[in-house]
Each structure stands twice: as C-alpha cells, then as structure tokens.
Amino acid sequence: MNNLLMDVEGEIAVVSINRPKALNALNTETVQEINECFKEIQNRKDIKVVILTGAGEKSFVAGADIAQMSNMTPKEAREMSLNAYEAFSRIENCPQVVIAAVNGFALGGGCEIAMSCDIRIVADTAKFGQPEVGLGIIPGFGGTQRLPRLVGKGRAKELIFTAETIDANEAYRIGLVNKVVPKEELMDTCKKMAQRILKNGSLAITLAKQAINLGVEMDLNSGIQLESNQFGLTFSSQDQKEGMNAFLEKRKAELKDF
Ligand code: HXC
C-alpha cells in the first residue's frame, strides 16, 4: 500500500492515511487502498477495534484530491463517488468497531470518511466542514446522506450551503463528534476507549452494530424485529453463557466470541 499504514497491536489496528504533503487528500489510489484494507480487516479475527487517523501533524483528511478531480469527466466523477461509497461502506459495516481519531482538518471527503466510522474522537485543533459548493460541486463521498443523519437536516444544510469550517467544540455541540480532547491526548484517549470496548463481548458488539446500522434505515417496528432476532442470536454464543454465569458466580467474565 502506497498511501496507508497499518499497525496491529493487541487486537487494535491503527490505520493511518499517509499523504501528509497533500494533507492526506483522498486520490483514487488511496480510496482503492482503503477499500482493500477494510476488505482484509473484516476477515481478521485478531483485530477487534480499528482506529483510523491521518499521518502528520496538521490534517486528518483535507478532502478528495482536488488536483486529480479538476479534469474529470462526469462519468469519472461518478465512478470516483461510487468507489468511495464502496470503501466507506466497508468501514461503516465491518464487524469491528472503527474509531476516527481526527487529528486536524476533516474537510469534504475527510469529514465524510470520519462520518463512516462508528465513533469520532477529535483533537481540540480539528476543523470540520463540507466546502464542496465553494468548488462548484456537492459532497460526493456520502456527505449529503450521512451528515443529516448525524446532525439533522437543518444543521447539515447550513454546513453544506455555507461551506463554512467549524472547530472541534462546535462539531461537538451539534453532535458531529463524540469527544474533544487536547491534541497530545488524542491517540491515548482512542486507545483507552478501544481497551474499554475490548473488555466486552465482540460478537455482541458486532450484532448491536448491525442492528443500529440497519435499524436506523427502517421503520420502528421492523427495527425492533431486527433487534429481537439479533438479541436471540446472542443466546447461541459462548459469551452469553460465560457473561451471565460470571455475573451469577460473582467473578470476572472471560468473553471470547467473535
Ligand atoms: C489536493 C490538497 C488538498 C486537497 C490540501 N492540499 N488539500 N491537494 N486536494 N483536498 C495540498 C495543497 O495543495 C498543498 O500542496 C498542501 O496540501 C498543503 O496545503 P495548503 O493549502 O498549503 O495548507 P494550508 O494553507 O494550511 O491550508 C489547509 C487547508 C487547505 C485549509 C486544508 O489546504 C484547503 O482548503 N484544502 C482544500 C480543502 C477542500 O476544499 N476540501 C474538499 C475537497 S472536495 P502544495 O503542493 O501546494 O504544497 C471533496 C469532495 C468529496 O472532498 C467528494 C468527491 C467525489
């Protein structure tokens, strides 16, 4: 991989988008590599939490690569958008928990890839925005769909129509991110949360993630049916037996399923 780094330690993978000279802008090769990387991750039993971040000091991802996009035909632009849809859906739907560690600019495609992650922990220096309409285009990596689902239609329209950049605290205030921390504590905070997640049943977490992701697109009754099915499935697992027996025997549970 030319534009991604992956480092796996103790069931946590840190994936870094690594084009710091271009502030980690997403060109087609990088999007392809993200797709391949998460295709691998989704089948790896030794990885239970992924932390996605940007290499370098300044930027998480400053958007899609404007230099590469500038001469695209409509067909090429549509393909670029669809390729990112595939890659970002892999992030969104992989069995692992994916935490975005947003270490700086998360603009355009950068905000969009962060929104594909399950949880966003961000440095106090991070900046968010969907500046596309200032370039005469619209968000094309899922922003018109994921942003209103996260922050509501009104705030999403304001961000997209004004193309304004907001700081980390404002992103927190509107519900775009989960937690803001001092920049030097960003990776530690993400790893601590990952460790906290690792203590729990990972099969149960995957089933809950599926129920949430599919359920938010359904009417309430269908979502509840889905939840009941997933809930029933957990009772076929070793973790359910171990987790409940450990509670009743007043000991620490050893959860292992995935
Ligand atoms: C290509 C980029 C880039 C990008 C930065 N660079 N963002 N290259 N695509 N999105 C490059 C710059 O050209 C420059 O290269 C180097 O990174 C450093 O950037 P500077 O602008 O010099 O840094 P700074 O002054 O600190 O400004 C940082 C910035 C600014 C505010 C983030 O770079 C910026 O506004 N970038 C564009 C942000 C944006 O509009 N993103 C949305 C893109 S559209 P050189 O070679 O000069 O050193 C999008 C659509 C998604 O994401 C959907 C597509 C289907």
Residues whose N, C-alpha, C, O or C-beta is under 5 A from the ligand:
A	BS01	HXC	K21 A22 L23 A25 A62 G63 A64 D65 I66 A67 A77 M80 S81 F105 L107 G108 G109 P131 I138 P139 G140 F141
